Amino acid sequence: MSKFPISRVCPQCGGKEYTLRKPKTFVAFTADRVCKACLTRYSPPTPAWGGVMFLLAAPVLGLLGFVLIALLVGPFSLFGLACDGVLGLFVLAVFIGGIRILIASANQVELNGGQARCTGNSEKKENDGSPRAEKPPSSRSYQ
């Protein structure tokens, strides 16, 4: 889990311009972002395809693991049963993680008349006089 706030836009100022930073988490589907206006670091939400990938990978890897344990150790030995138990817990954790990702992405984007609309921090902030350029992010390299 990211130790930075998770948002599509800057959670501090609502800015949409950012530079990319290498994520500090073990599993990340996208790079972290740093707001150009206020220098707040935040992580974008995990895309829905990441959740689908977890849901598809969990049973396939679990089945492969059970077959390999059965062939290498023996399915009914004490060590084989212990390995199957640990593998089963791992598969369950990956599957539940995929469900949580899908639920989180469904809560952030709702379908509105056939068009996707972000329901997160979508309110527009007033101009506070800070010199912010209104142009798309140009620097998209890891730093």
Contacts in CASP RR format, 6 or more apart in sequence:
PFRMAT RR
TARGET T0000
AUTHOR 0000-0000-0000
METHOD contacts of the structure
MODEL  1
MSKFPISRVCPQCGGKEYTLRKPKTFVAFTADRVCKACLTRYSPPTPAWG
GVMFLLAAPVLGLLGFVLIALLVGPFSLFGLACDGVLGLFVLAVFIGGIR
ILIASANQVELNGGQARCTGNSEKKENDGSPRAEKPPSSRSYQ
1 25 0 8 1.000
2 23 0 8 1.000
2 24 0 8 1.000
2 25 0 8 1.000
2 28 0 8 1.000
2 32 0 8 1.000
2 43 0 8 1.000
3 24 0 8 1.000
4 32 0 8 1.000
4 41 0 8 1.000
4 42 0 8 1.000
4 43 0 8 1.000
5 11 0 8 1.000
5 40 0 8 1.000
5 42 0 8 1.000
5 43 0 8 1.000
6 42 0 8 1.000
6 43 0 8 1.000
6 44 0 8 1.000
6 45 0 8 1.000
7 42 0 8 1.000
7 43 0 8 1.000
7 44 0 8 1.000
7 45 0 8 1.000
7 120 0 8 1.000
7 121 0 8 1.000
8 44 0 8 1.000
8 45 0 8 1.000
8 108 0 8 1.000
8 118 0 8 1.000
8 120 0 8 1.000
8 121 0 8 1.000
9 15 0 8 1.000
9 16 0 8 1.000
9 121 0 8 1.000
10 16 0 8 1.000
10 18 0 8 1.000
10 33 0 8 1.000
10 35 0 8 1.000
10 37 0 8 1.000
10 38 0 8 1.000
10 40 0 8 1.000
10 42 0 8 1.000
11 40 0 8 1.000
11 42 0 8 1.000
11 121 0 8 1.000
12 35 0 8 1.000
12 38 0 8 1.000
12 40 0 8 1.000
13 35 0 8 1.000
13 37 0 8 1.000
13 38 0 8 1.000
13 40 0 8 1.000
13 125 0 8 1.000
14 35 0 8 1.000
14 121 0 8 1.000
14 125 0 8 1.000
15 35 0 8 1.000
15 36 0 8 1.000
15 37 0 8 1.000
15 38 0 8 1.000
15 125 0 8 1.000
15 132 0 8 1.000
16 137 0 8 1.000
17 35 0 8 1.000
17 36 0 8 1.000
17 37 0 8 1.000
17 132 0 8 1.000
17 133 0 8 1.000
17 135 0 8 1.000
17 136 0 8 1.000
17 137 0 8 1.000
18 33 0 8 1.000
18 34 0 8 1.000
18 35 0 8 1.000
18 36 0 8 1.000
18 137 0 8 1.000
19 33 0 8 1.000
19 34 0 8 1.000
19 36 0 8 1.000
19 137 0 8 1.000
19 139 0 8 1.000
19 140 0 8 1.000
19 143 0 8 1.000
20 31 0 8 1.000
20 32 0 8 1.000
20 33 0 8 1.000
20 34 0 8 1.000
20 139 0 8 1.000
20 140 0 8 1.000
20 141 0 8 1.000
20 142 0 8 1.000
20 143 0 8 1.000
21 31 0 8 1.000
21 32 0 8 1.000
21 33 0 8 1.000
21 34 0 8 1.000
21 41 0 8 1.000
21 142 0 8 1.000
21 143 0 8 1.000
22 31 0 8 1.000
22 32 0 8 1.000
22 142 0 8 1.000
22 143 0 8 1.000
23 30 0 8 1.000
23 31 0 8 1.000
23 32 0 8 1.000
23 43 0 8 1.000
24 32 0 8 1.000
25 43 0 8 1.000
28 43 0 8 1.000
29 46 0 8 1.000
29 47 0 8 1.000
29 50 0 8 1.000
30 43 0 8 1.000
30 44 0 8 1.000
30 46 0 8 1.000
30 47 0 8 1.000
31 142 0 8 1.000
32 41 0 8 1.000
32 42 0 8 1.000
32 43 0 8 1.000
32 44 0 8 1.000
33 41 0 8 1.000
33 42 0 8 1.000
33 43 0 8 1.000
33 44 0 8 1.000
34 40 0 8 1.000
34 41 0 8 1.000
34 42 0 8 1.000
35 41 0 8 1.000
35 42 0 8 1.000
36 132 0 8 1.000
36 137 0 8 1.000
37 130 0 8 1.000
37 132 0 8 1.000
45 104 0 8 1.000
45 105 0 8 1.000
45 108 0 8 1.000
46 101 0 8 1.000
46 104 0 8 1.000
46 105 0 8 1.000
47 105 0 8 1.000
48 101 0 8 1.000
48 102 0 8 1.000
48 105 0 8 1.000
48 106 0 8 1.000
50 98 0 8 1.000
50 101 0 8 1.000
51 97 0 8 1.000
51 98 0 8 1.000
51 99 0 8 1.000
51 101 0 8 1.000
51 102 0 8 1.000
51 105 0 8 1.000
52 98 0 8 1.000
52 102 0 8 1.000
54 94 0 8 1.000
54 95 0 8 1.000
54 97 0 8 1.000
54 98 0 8 1.000
54 101 0 8 1.000
55 95 0 8 1.000
55 98 0 8 1.000
55 99 0 8 1.000
55 102 0 8 1.000
57 94 0 8 1.000
58 91 0 8 1.000
58 92 0 8 1.000
58 94 0 8 1.000
58 95 0 8 1.000
58 98 0 8 1.000
59 91 0 8 1.000
59 95 0 8 1.000
61 91 0 8 1.000
61 94 0 8 1.000
62 87 0 8 1.000
62 88 0 8 1.000
62 90 0 8 1.000
62 91 0 8 1.000
65 87 0 8 1.000
66 84 0 8 1.000
66 87 0 8 1.000
69 75 0 8 1.000
69 80 0 8 1.000
69 83 0 8 1.000
69 84 0 8 1.000
69 87 0 8 1.000
73 79 0 8 1.000
73 80 0 8 1.000
73 83 0 8 1.000
74 80 0 8 1.000
75 81 0 8 1.000
75 84 0 8 1.000
107 119 0 8 1.000
108 118 0 8 1.000
108 119 0 8 1.000
108 120 0 8 1.000
109 116 0 8 1.000
109 117 0 8 1.000
109 118 0 8 1.000
109 119 0 8 1.000
110 116 0 8 1.000
110 117 0 8 1.000
110 119 0 8 1.000
111 117 0 8 1.000
END
